[in-house]
Amino acid sequence: METTIITQDSSGSTNTGSQYAIDLTDKQKVQLAIERKKELRTIRKGDYLTLKNNPEKALLYYQTALEKLPDDIVIRRKIAHVYYQLRNWDAAYSNYARVPIEELKESEYRELFQSLFSSEARPDRLTELARYQLDKSTHEYYQLIDICYSGIHNCIVSIESYTGKTDRITALQEIIQKSTQISEDYQYRNFLVATELYRQGSYRAVEILSSEILSKRANYSEVRKIRGFALYELGKYSEARDILLSYLESNSQDLETVSRLWDIYVYLGDYVTSSLYLNNAVMAGYPHKSEIERRLAYNYAALGDNPAMLKVLTYLLQESDVTEDDYAVAVSLALREGENIRAYAWSYAAIEKYPQSHLLIPLYLSALRLNGKTQEIPIYIKTLSDELAQSPLIQLEYAIVRLESGYPEEALPILIAIQQLDPSTDWGIEAANYIQTIETKKTQNQPTQG
């Protein structure tokens, strides 16, 4: 890999009011780790929501934790990544800049610099770049990208005059050389350079170059497509939608673009139109059927159309590449809709395919209980590993069965133990509700004095 970041300069500090970070001592790192444990539950909720592709809600939890620990570099790093996912480039860079560079993973290095060079609020890109001691190739590449922001002519001249060995720049040189063998058309050359820059992830450079190409040749269809895709990557969804719709007018069978428009309409909150494009993709022969079904299920969920969502999930669960998450979503929805028999059938199939799933086994137990098969639950739990059997969700199901079977004295200590593990989780809250039910019944059954 080309990028090897050595260190960061010593400007700034990790104090709350500082714009930049400095290297931390081992003692500082230990102290931060100790303080972080106090906010671990909040941070884990943010982590879970990030994994479930819900960056907006994840950000709320991370920011809550950061308010109490404003110097914590781990939380700051997580916030930077979430802003990167949200394509809020300036916020992503600002937060990454406050983390000592040696604390960043390789993927976060890339996000740091991509955020800097994607942000339109950062005209001081090279000044910021100078804060970091980079390997020669990385520095030369970003210097070139900065030049390309000034227009096609300067970009092409800089690429052609480059004499170094940076792979990403030499790849651009080769493309320019080969383009002349195919066509003497300068705009064709420029299109190929923009396409390679897109492949390299330099989306803002693509946006700038494609705009200039289209100003000279408005009917260049392939350039409209690459521009639309770059705008999407930059988070400019309305602009991306408009140019890709114009591209589709003469390229209606381009399934890659149809699929991208699904994403764009989802980001714009227009799930109805998004679903229309998904159905068009199916009719046009889009090869990844399960991907379409997942996307349709997501859209119907956003629209609150649970019957349609259940119907799509029925098809999805029959696909050979059905995932653990697919089953979990389907069974959870069936249980919520009172489709208990369907939930049982789906959950049984799920644990056959994923027999060690921490996610699916509790759902299977719920389906057993709601279908009156409570006698099977303790028998099944005995077949599980100790780790699985003692997990909070499985223990919660067992406690509910004991409670509903008329043994609240057996259920109560289990529920208390679950609730004490983490009162803020869904299962902790549910356990607390059952505890309250037991305590209320105890109070009601006590004889009155008189």
C-alpha positions in Angstrom: 0.0 0.0 0.0 1.3 3.4 -0.9 0.2 5.4 2.1 2.6 5.3 5.0 2.0 8.1 7.5 4.9 8.5 9.8 3.8 11.1 12.3 2.0 14.4 12.9 3.5 17.7 13.7 3.3 19.1 17.2 0.9 22.0 16.6 -2.2 22.0 18.9 -3.2 19.8 21.7 -5.9 17.4 22.8 -7.7 19.9 24.9 -11.4 20.5 24.1 -10.9 23.8 22.4 -8.0 22.7 20.2 -8.3 22.1 16.4 -5.6 19.5 16.3 -4.1 16.7 18.3 -0.6 15.8 19.4 0.9 12.4 20.3 -0.3 10.9 23.6 1.9 9.5 26.3 1.3 6.0 27.5 0.0 7.5 30.8 -2.5 9.6 29.0 -3.7 6.6 27.0 -4.2 4.6 30.1 -6.2 7.4 31.8 -8.4 7.8 28.7 -9.1 4.1 28.7 -10.1 4.2 32.4 -12.4 7.1 31.9 -13.9 5.5 28.7 -15.2 2.5 30.7 -17.7 4.8 32.4 -19.4 5.5 29.1 -18.9 2.0 27.6 -22.7 1.3 27.3 -23.3 4.5 25.4 -20.4 3.8 23.1 -21.5 0.3 22.4 -24.9 1.5 21.4 -23.3 3.8 18.9 -21.1 0.9 17.6 -24.2 -1.3 17.2 -26.0 1.3 15.2 -23.0 2.0 13.1 -22.8 -1.7 12.2 -26.5 -1.7 11.4 -26.0 1.2 9.0 -27.7 3.8 11.1 -25.0 6.5 11.4 -27.4 9.3 12.3 -28.5 7.6 15.5 -25.0 6.3 16.2 -23.7 9.9 16.1 -26.2 10.9 18.9 -24.8 8.2 21.2 -21.1 9.1 20.4 -21.8 12.8 20.9 -23.4 12.1 24.3 -20.3 10.1 25.3 -18.0 12.9 24.0 -19.7 15.5 26.0 -18.6 13.7 29.2 -15.1 12.8 27.7 -14.2 15.6 25.3 -10.6 14.5 25.0 -11.3 10.9 24.2 -9.6 10.0 20.9 -11.4 6.7 20.5 -14.8 8.4 20.6 -13.5 11.2 18.4 -12.3 8.6 15.9 -15.7 6.9 15.8 -17.5 10.3 15.3 -15.1 11.1 12.4 -16.0 7.8 10.7 -19.7 8.4 11.1 -19.4 11.8 9.6 -17.4 10.2 6.8 -20.3 7.7 6.2 -22.7 10.6 6.2 -20.5 12.4 3.6 -20.1 15.4 5.9 -16.5 15.9 4.8 -15.5 18.9 6.8 -16.9 17.5 10.1 -15.1 14.2 9.3 -11.8 15.8 8.7 -12.1 18.2 11.7 -12.6 15.2 14.0 -9.9 13.0 12.4 -7.5 16.0 12.7 -7.9 15.9 16.5 -6.8 12.2 16.7 -3.0 11.5 16.9 -2.2 10.1 13.5 -0.5 6.9 14.9 -3.9 6.0 16.5 -5.6 5.8 13.1 -6.1 2.5 11.3 -5.1 2.3 7.6 -8.7 2.7 6.5 -9.0 5.8 8.7 -5.9 7.3 7.1 -7.6 7.1 3.8 -10.8 8.6 5.2 -8.8 11.5 6.7 -7.3 12.6 3.4 -10.3 11.8 1.3 -12.4 14.0 3.7 -9.9 16.8 3.4 -9.9 16.7 -0.4 -13.7 16.2 -0.7 -14.6 19.1 1.5 -15.5 22.3 -0.3 -15.0 24.2 3.0 -11.2 23.4 2.8 -9.5 25.7 0.3 -6.3 25.3 2.5 -5.8 21.7 1.4 -2.1 21.9 0.9 -1.5 23.8 4.1 -3.4 21.1 6.0 -1.4 18.4 4.1 1.8 20.0 5.2 0.9 19.3 8.8 1.6 15.6 8.2 4.9 13.9 7.4 3.8 11.6 4.5 5.7 9.3 2.3 6.8 10.8 -1.0 4.2 9.0 -3.2 1.2 10.0 -1.1 2.4 13.6 -0.9 3.0 13.8 -4.7 -0.5 12.3 -5.4 -2.4 14.8 -3.3 -0.4 17.7 -4.7 -1.5 16.5 -8.2 -5.1 16.2 -7.2 -5.0 19.8 -5.8 -3.7 21.0 -9.2 -6.5 19.0 -11.0 -9.0 21.1 -9.0 -7.9 24.1 -11.1 -9.1 22.5 -14.3 -8.4 20.0 -17.1 -5.5 21.7 -18.7 -3.4 22.1 -15.6 -4.3 18.5 -14.6 -3.2 16.9 -17.8 0.0 19.0 -18.0 0.9 18.0 -14.4 0.2 14.3 -15.1 2.3 14.3 -18.3 5.2 16.1 -16.8 5.4 13.9 -13.7 8.7 12.0 -13.4 8.2 10.1 -10.2 7.0 6.6 -9.4 3.7 7.0 -7.7 1.5 4.2 -8.9 -1.7 6.2 -9.1 -0.1 9.0 -11.1 1.7 6.6 -13.5 -1.6 4.8 -14.1 -3.0 8.2 -15.3 0.0 8.7 -17.5 -0.5 5.3 -19.2 -4.2 6.1 -19.8 -3.3 9.4 -21.5 -0.7 7.6 -23.7 -3.2 4.8 -24.7 -6.0 7.2 -25.3 -4.2 8.8 -28.3 -3.9 5.3 -29.9 -7.7 5.0 -29.9 -8.8 8.6 -30.6 -7.2 12.0 -31.1 -10.2 13.6 -29.4 -9.0 15.4 -26.3 -12.4 15.1 -24.6 -12.1 11.3 -24.9 -8.7 11.5 -23.2 -10.2 13.7 -20.5 -13.1 11.3 -20.0 -10.6 8.4 -19.5 -8.6 10.4 -16.9 -11.8 11.3 -15.0 -12.8 7.6 -15.0 -9.5 6.6 -13.6 -9.7 9.3 -10.9 -13.1 8.0 -10.0 -11.7 4.5 -9.7 -9.0 6.0 -7.4 -11.7 7.6 -5.2 -10.9 11.2 -6.1 -14.5 12.1 -6.6 -14.3 15.9 -6.3 -11.6 16.0 -9.0 -14.1 14.0 -11.2 -16.8 16.4 -10.4 -14.7 19.4 -11.5 -13.2 17.7 -14.6 -16.6 16.3 -15.8 -18.2 19.7 -15.5 -15.6 21.2 -17.7 -15.9 18.4 -20.3 -19.7 18.8 -20.4 -19.4 22.6 -20.8 -17.7 21.9 -24.1 -19.6 18.8 -25.1 -23.0 18.6 -23.4 -24.1 15.4 -25.2 -21.2 13.3 -24.0 -23.3 10.6 -22.4 -20.6 8.6 -20.6 -19.3 11.7 -19.0 -22.8 12.5 -17.6 -22.8 9.0 -16.0 -19.4 9.3 -14.4 -20.3 12.8 -13.2 -23.6 11.5 -11.6 -21.7 8.7 -9.9 -19.1 11.1 -8.5 -21.8 13.5 -7.3 -23.5 10.6 -5.5 -20.2 9.6 -3.8 -19.8 13.3 -2.7 -23.3 13.2 -1.1 -24.8 15.6 -3.7 -27.9 13.4 -4.2 -30.3 15.8 -5.9 -27.6 16.8 -8.5 -26.7 13.1 -9.0 -30.4 12.2 -9.5 -30.9 14.9 -12.1 -27.9 14.1 -14.3 -28.4 10.3 -14.1 -32.1 10.7 -15.1 -31.0 12.6 -18.1 -28.4 9.9 -18.9 -31.1 7.2 -18.6 -33.1 8.9 -21.3 -30.8 7.5 -23.9 -29.4 4.6 -21.9 -32.5 3.1 -20.3 -31.1 -0.5 -20.0 -28.0 0.6 -17.9 -28.7 -1.5 -14.8 -25.8 -0.1 -12.9 -27.3 3.4 -13.2 -30.8 2.1 -12.3 -29.4 0.5 -9.2 -27.6 3.7 -8.2 -30.8 5.6 -8.5 -32.3 3.3 -5.9 -29.6 4.4 -3.5 -30.1 8.1 -4.4 -33.8 8.0 -3.9 -33.4 6.3 -0.5 -31.0 9.1 0.6 -33.6 11.6 -0.6 -36.3 9.8 1.4 -38.4 9.0 -1.7 -38.9 5.3 -1.1 -41.8 5.0 -3.5 -39.7 6.1 -6.5 -36.8 4.0 -5.2 -39.0 0.9 -5.3 -40.1 1.7 -8.9 -36.5 1.7 -9.9 -35.9 -1.6 -8.2 -38.9 -3.2 -10.0 -37.6 -1.8 -13.2 -34.2 -3.4 -12.5 -35.9 -6.8 -11.9 -37.8 -6.5 -15.2 -34.6 -5.5 -17.0 -32.9 -8.7 -15.8 -30.7 -7.4 -12.9 -28.7 -10.5 -11.9 -28.5 -10.0 -8.2 -32.0 -11.0 -7.2 -31.5 -11.2 -3.5 -29.9 -7.7 -3.4 -33.1 -6.3 -5.0 -35.3 -8.2 -2.5 -33.3 -6.8 0.4 -33.6 -3.3 -0.9 -37.4 -3.6 -1.6 -37.8 -5.0 2.0 -35.9 -1.9 3.3 -38.2 0.4 1.3 -41.4 -1.2 2.5 -40.2 -1.0 6.1 -39.5 2.7 5.6 -43.0 3.1 4.2 -44.5 1.1 7.0 -46.0 -1.4 4.5 -45.4 -4.5 6.6 -47.6 -6.9 4.5 -45.6 -6.0 1.4 -42.4 -6.4 3.4 -43.4 -9.8 4.6 -44.2 -10.9 1.0 -40.7 -9.8 -0.2 -39.0 -11.5 2.7 -40.8 -14.7 1.8 -39.0 -14.6 -1.6 -35.7 -13.5 0.0 -35.6 -16.4 2.5 -35.8 -18.9 -0.4 -32.6 -17.5 -2.0 -29.4 -19.6 -1.7 -27.4 -16.6 -0.4 -29.9 -15.7 2.4 -28.0 -14.2 5.4 -28.3 -14.4 9.1 -29.6 -10.8 9.2 -32.2 -11.6 6.5 -33.6 -14.3 8.7 -33.5 -12.1 11.8 -35.4 -9.3 10.1 -38.0 -11.6 8.7 -38.6 -13.5 11.9 -38.7 -10.4 14.0 -41.3 -8.8 11.7 -43.4 -12.0 11.6 -43.5 -12.0 15.4 -44.3 -8.4 15.6 -47.2 -8.9 13.1 -48.6 -11.8 15.0 -47.6 -14.2 12.3 -46.4 -16.8 14.8 -46.7 -19.9 12.7 -44.7 -18.2 9.9 -42.1 -17.0 12.5 -41.7 -20.5 13.8 -41.2 -22.0 10.3 -38.7 -19.3 9.3 -36.8 -19.4 12.6 -36.5 -23.2 12.4 -35.1 -22.9 8.9 -32.8 -20.1 10.2 -31.2 -22.2 13.0 -30.8 -25.1 10.6 -28.6 -22.9 8.5 -27.0 -20.9 11.3 -27.0 -23.3 14.3 -24.7 -21.1 16.5 -26.3 -17.8 15.9 -26.7 -15.5 19.0 -29.2 -13.5 17.0 -31.4 -16.3 15.7 -31.7 -18.7 18.5 -33.6 -16.3 20.9 -36.0 -15.6 18.0 -36.6 -19.3 17.6 -37.3 -19.6 21.3 -39.7 -16.7 21.1 -41.5 -18.5 18.2 -41.6 -21.7 20.2 -43.2 -20.0 23.2 -45.7 -18.0 21.1 -46.8 -21.2 19.4 -47.4 -23.0 22.6 -44.3 -25.2 22.4 -42.9 -24.2 25.7 -41.9 -27.7 26.7 -39.4 -27.8 23.9 -37.5 -24.7 25.1 -35.6 -26.1 28.1 -34.8 -29.2 26.1 -33.4 -27.2 23.2 -31.4 -24.9 25.6 -29.6 -28.0 27.0 -28.2 -28.7 23.5 -26.5 -25.3 23.4 -23.0 -24.5 24.4 -22.6 -22.9 27.9 -21.8 -19.5 26.2 -24.9 -19.5 24.1 -27.2 -20.9 26.9 -26.1 -18.1 29.3 -26.5 -15.3 26.9 -29.0 -12.6 28.1 -31.6 -13.1 25.4 -31.8 -16.9 25.8 -31.9 -16.6 29.5 -34.7 -14.0 29.1 -36.8 -16.5 27.1 -36.2 -19.2 29.6 -37.3 -16.9 32.5 -40.4 -15.9 30.6 -41.3 -19.6 30.1 -40.9 -20.3 33.8 -43.0 -17.2 34.7 -45.8 -18.2 32.3 -45.6 -21.8 33.6 -46.5 -20.5 37.1 -43.0 -20.4 38.6 -42.3 -16.7 39.3 -39.9 -17.6 42.1 -37.7 -19.3 39.5 -38.0 -16.6 37.0 -37.3 -13.7 39.3 -33.6 -14.2 40.0 -32.9 -14.9 36.3 -34.6 -11.7 35.4 -32.8 -9.7 38.0 -29.4 -11.0 36.8 -30.3 -10.1 33.2 -31.5 -6.6 34.1 -28.3 -5.9 36.2 -26.1 -6.8 33.2 -27.2 -3.8 31.3 -30.4 -2.0 32.3 -30.3 0.3 29.2 -30.6 -2.5 26.6 -33.9 -3.7 25.1 -33.5 -7.0 26.9 -32.6 -5.2 30.2 -35.7 -3.1 29.9 -37.9 -6.1 29.1 -36.5 -8.0 32.1 -37.2 -5.0 34.3 -40.8 -4.9 33.1 -41.3 -8.6 34.0 -39.7 -8.0 37.4 -42.2 -5.2 38.0 -45.1 -7.5 37.0 -43.9 -10.1 39.5 -43.6 -7.6 42.3 -47.0 -6.1 41.5 -48.7 -9.5 41.7 -46.9 -10.2 45.0 -48.2 -7.0 46.4 -51.8 -7.7 45.2 -51.7 -11.2 46.7 -50.6 -10.1 50.1 -53.5 -10.2 52.7 -54.7 -6.8 53.8 -54.5 -5.9 57.5 -57.7 -5.0 59.2 
